Amino acid sequence: MVEQRPFKALVVGSSPTQPNFYPVLRSITIVVVDDRSGVRFLIAEFLAKRGAVVFAAKNAFEGYD
C-alpha cells in the first residue's frame, strides 16, 4: 500500500495586486492521477493552493487504493 499524504497549500488566496481568478475548492477532495511526477506535482500543488485536499497517484491502481 502506498502512503498517501494530502498536499498542504503554501499560499491560499491572492495578493491585493493580483486578483484571484480561480474558484476556492475548500471541502473538496481530489485524486490526481498521472504517470509523470512533475505534471502530477504541479496539478496537485495548483489545486491545493485553491484549498482542495489533494491525493496524488502515479497510476489508476494507486489512485483507487
C-alpha positions as CSV (number, residue, x, y, z in Angstrom):
1,M,0.0,0.0,0.0
2,V,1.3,3.4,-0.9
3,E,1.3,6.1,1.7
4,Q,-0.9,8.9,0.7
5,R,-0.5,12.3,2.2
6,P,-2.6,15.4,1.3
7,F,-0.6,18.2,-0.2
8,K,-0.6,21.3,2.0
9,A,-1.2,24.6,0.4
10,L,1.6,27.2,1.0
11,V,-0.5,30.1,-0.2
12,V,-4.2,30.5,-0.2
13,G,-6.0,33.4,-1.8
14,S,-4.4,36.2,-3.8
15,S,-2.4,39.3,-3.2
16,P,-4.0,42.8,-3.5
17,T,-2.2,43.4,-6.8
18,Q,-3.2,40.1,-8.4
19,P,-6.9,39.2,-8.2
20,N,-7.9,35.5,-7.6
21,F,-9.4,34.2,-10.9
22,Y,-9.7,30.6,-9.7
23,P,-12.5,29.2,-7.5
24,V,-11.9,28.3,-3.9
25,L,-12.1,24.5,-3.6
26,R,-12.5,24.1,0.2
27,S,-14.1,20.9,1.4
28,I,-13.4,19.1,-1.9
29,T,-11.1,16.1,-2.1
30,I,-9.5,15.4,-5.5
31,V,-7.3,12.5,-6.7
32,V,-4.8,13.5,-9.3
33,V,-3.6,10.5,-11.4
34,D,-0.7,10.9,-13.9
35,D,2.4,8.8,-14.5
36,R,4.6,11.8,-14.9
37,S,5.7,13.0,-11.4
38,G,6.3,16.6,-12.5
39,V,2.9,17.0,-14.0
40,R,1.3,15.3,-11.0
41,F,3.0,17.6,-8.6
42,L,2.1,20.8,-10.5
43,I,-1.5,19.9,-10.8
44,A,-1.7,18.8,-7.1
45,E,0.0,21.9,-5.9
46,F,-2.2,24.2,-8.0
47,L,-5.4,22.5,-6.6
48,A,-4.1,22.5,-3.0
49,K,-3.4,26.3,-3.2
50,R,-7.1,26.7,-4.0
51,G,-8.0,24.9,-0.8
52,A,-8.7,21.3,-2.0
53,V,-7.4,18.2,-0.2
54,V,-5.3,16.5,-2.9
55,F,-4.0,13.0,-3.2
56,A,-1.6,12.2,-6.0
57,A,-1.2,8.8,-7.6
58,K,1.1,7.6,-10.4
59,N,-1.4,5.1,-11.8
60,A,-5.1,4.1,-11.6
61,F,-4.4,1.2,-9.2
62,E,-2.6,3.5,-6.8
63,G,-5.3,6.2,-7.2
64,Y,-8.1,3.7,-6.5
65,D,-6.4,2.4,-3.4
